[in-house]
Amino acid sequence: MTVKRRVSLVAVIVSAACFATLAILTNKAYALGAQPLQLLTWRFMFAALLMAAVQASRGHRALFVRPLDVGRFSLLSLTGYGAASLCFFFALKYVDASVVAVLLYTYPALVALISRVVFGEGLGASRVLAIVMTFAGCSLVLRVFEAGQVIDPRGILLGLGAALGYSMFNLLSARWLGDYPRMVLMTYTFGLSAAGMGLVSVLTGSSLSVAGWPPTLWGLLAAIVVVPTFFAVVLYLEGIKGLGAPQAAIVSTFEPLFTIVLAAIFLGDRLSATQIAGALLVVAGVAAAEWRPGASRTEEFATV
């Protein structure tokens, strides 16, 4: 393995660890009084400003996007990434962070199913196996075979809704990205998602005021913006350059495992042996869904 591939491998693993902190930091913020829409709006706004500053430093036209593509990016933001994030943040109100993380990682299986149903793409044996493994693993995590075990259905539906949102974002962004760098897409995605979350907050009467936030809560927001949002995306994009998209997507499956460990340490969440086996089955299913020998290194990555 070349030095470049080793560096890229480390970048993707660190990126997965960064992404895994999102559920933990969000739960900590909720404990201090933050609300989902409030937290999402400020997270996306500050992340967009940070990414825009990085892009602007590369040239005055680095953020230029054609008007038609602004509309496409809006759709990607509001019905894909933004909707997924909204579901993810609300799911954390009803079920443990570890469970939400595993539910989120059903999205590669959903991508395969949607690609087959909507776009007529073939599944292949590996993707059929991935779908079976992923949903079998989720059944174990959700304890559907254990008598008397009930997980709040709102959390399950929201967790699967997050997976569906990410699936749509990945499928459409791969087709609509065109010749734009992925960082440009993510900058617009964060900015447009912030606007969308702000609008939803106004329409639902939710407060966006952060005037009464204690310093600790501001610190958590800063950590959410920097670690699982900005650094996680930048490191993943860097990792793709050396590993290629399919391999990077497989390595990124460390994310739910990192979440399970972090949730046990910082939130006291504990999965049973059966649930851990289910989580490992989901991770194996993701690897099977993304494994495509000989795939081009220029493919789009499968997670964000």
N, C-alpha and C positions, 0 to 999 in steps of 0.2 A: 504494500500500500504506500503510495507516494505521500510526501509531507502535506501536499495540498488536500488530498482526500482525508488524511488524519485530522487536519484542522477543520475541514468541513464536517466530518463526523462529530467532532466535539461540539461544533457550533450548533448542530441540530439537536444533540442531546441536551445541551444547556438551554436551547430554545424550548424544548419540551418541558424542562424543569421550570422555566420562567412561566410558560403557559399554565402549568399546574398550580402556580401560586394564586391564580385569579380567584378560584372558589374559596380558598382559605382567607385571603385578604378581604373578599367581599363579605364573608360571614362575620369577620371581625368588625367590619364597618357597620353591618346591620346591628350588631350588639351595642354599638355606640349611638344608634339612632338614625343612621342613614337609611334612605328609602331607595328602592330599585331604580325608578325613573330619574330621581335626583342624581344618584351615583352614576348611572349610565350617561346622562347628558354631559356632566362635567368631565367624566372619563374621556368620552369621545372628543369633546371640544379641545381639551388640553393636548390630547394625543395628536389631533389633526394639526394644531398649531406647531407642535414639536416636529412632526414629519414635514410640514410645509416649510419650516425654517431650514431643515436639512436639504430639501429639494431645491429651494430658492438659492441656496449657497452654490449650487451646481450650474447656475445660469438663469438669466431672466425669463427664459421660455421653458424652464424645466417643468413647470406646472401647467403648461398650455394643454388644453383639451378642447377638441371640436365640440360645438354646441350639441350636435346629435348625441355625442358620446356622454355629455353631461347627463342627458336624460337616461341613457342606459345605466350609467353609474348610479344614478338616483334609484333606479329600480333595483339594482343589485344591493344597494345599501339598505333600502327600506323594507324590501320583501325577503332579502337574503341575509346578509351579515347583521343588519340591525335587528331584524325579527328574531334571528337566532340568539343574539345577545340578550334581547328582551326576555325570551323564554328561559334562557340559561339563568339570568339573574333572579327571575321570579321563582324558578324551580328550586333554588337554594333556600327559599322561604319554607318549603314543604318537605323536602327530603335531604338526606345527608349529602355532603359534597362528593363523597366517593361514588355514590349511586348516580348523581348527576353526571359526573365525569364519564362513567361507563356508558350511560344512556347516550351522551353526546357522541361517543365513538361508534354508534351504529351508523353514522353518516356514510362511511364508505360502502356499506351494504345497500343503503338507500340510493346512493349515486348509481350503483350497478343496476338496481331495479328500475329507477327512473330512466336511465340511459336505454334500457331495454324497452320499456313501455312507451316512452315519449319519442325517443330518437331512433328506435329500432336497432340499437347496437347489440351485438351478440354478447352473451354472458360468458360462455366458456366454463369448463369444469372447475377452475380455480375460483371463479367468482360465485358459482352456485354453492361450492363448499363454503366460501366466505360468508354468504348470506345465512346458511344453516348454522354455522358456528357462531356467528354474531348474535343471532336471535336466541339460540340455545343458551349462550352465555348470559344474555340479558335476563332470560327466564330464571336462571340460577341466582343472579344478583338480586332480582326482585322477589325471590322466594315464592314463586307462583306454585311450586309443588309442595310447599310446607303448610300444613294445616294450621290455621289460626294466625298466620303471619300476614299483616296488612300494611302496605306502604301507601301513603296518601296518593290517590289517583291523580290529583292535580299536579303533583311533582313529576309523576311518570309521564303524563301528557305533555307537560312543559319541557321536560328533558328530551322527549322524542321530537317535540316541536323545534327545539334548538338544533337537533340533528338534521331535521328536514330543511331548516333555514340554511344551514351550512352546506347541505347537499345542493340546494338550488344556487347558492352563491358560487360554488365551485363549478357546477355544470355551465352556468351562464357566463361566468367570468372567463372561462377557458375559450368561449366562443366570441366574446365581445372585447377582450383586452386589446386585440389588434397589435399595433406596434408600440404601445405605451409600456414603459417599465412598470413592473408590479408595484413598486413603491408609489408611483403616481396614483394608481388605482386605489391603494390602501389609504393614501392621504385624502382623496376625495370620499372614499367610503367612510372614514371616520368623521369627516366634516359634515357630510350629508346625514349620517346617522345621528350626530349631535343635534342637527336641526330637526330631524324627525322625532327624536326623543323629547326635545323641548316642546314641539307642537303637541305631541300626545299628552305631555304633562299639563299644558295649558287647557286642552280640551277636556281632560279628566279632573281638572281642579287640583292637581298635585303641585305641591310647592317645590320650587327649584332653589329656594333661598338657602344659603349656606352661612348666613350671618351668625348663627348660634353654634356653629361647629367648634368643638374643642380642638386644640392643636393635634392631638393624637389622631383624630379623624381626618384632618388635613394631611397628616403624614401617611395614613392608609391610602387616601386618594392619590397622593403623589406616587406611592409605591405601585398602585394599580396602573397608573398611566405609564410609568417608566418600565416596570419589570414584565408583567404579562401582556402588555400592549405594544409598547415601542420596541424594547430590546428583543422580545420574543419574535416579533415579525422580522426585524432586521437580521437577527441571527439565522432565522430559518431561510431567508432569501439568500444569505451568504452561503449557507450550507448547500443549497441547491446547485450553486455554481460548480462545486467540486464533486458532489455525489450524483447529481441528476435528480429529477423530480420523483420518480418511482422509489428509488432507494431512500431518499430523504423522507418520503411519506411513511415508509416502513419503520425507519428509525424513530420517527415522531410518535410511534405508538407507545413509547415510554411515558407519554404524558399522563394517561389515566393511572398508571402504576405509581408515578410520582405523586399524583393527587391523593391516592389512597394512603401512601406513607405520610405525607404532610398533614392530611386530615386526622390521621391517628395521633400524630405528635402534637399538633396545635389545637385541634378541635375535639379530640377525644372520640372521634368516630371509630367504630370497630366493625369490620366485616367478619362474618363467620367464615369458616374454612370453605364451605360450599360457595359462598359469595365470592371469595377470592379465586376459587377455581373458575367461576363464571367470568370474572374479570379477565383472567388469563386466556379464557376461551375467546372472549371478545377481541383481545389484542391479537391473538393468533388469526382470528377471522379478518381483522384489518390487514394484517401482513399478507394473507392469502389474496385479499381483494386488490391490493396494490402491487403484488408481485407480477411483473410482466417482463420476462427475459427478453433482452434485445430492444427494450423500449428506448425511444429517443431521449437524450439528455435535455432536450429543449422543451419537453412537456411541461405543462403547468403543474405546480405542486398541488397536493390534495388537501391541505389543511391551511388554516390561517391563524 
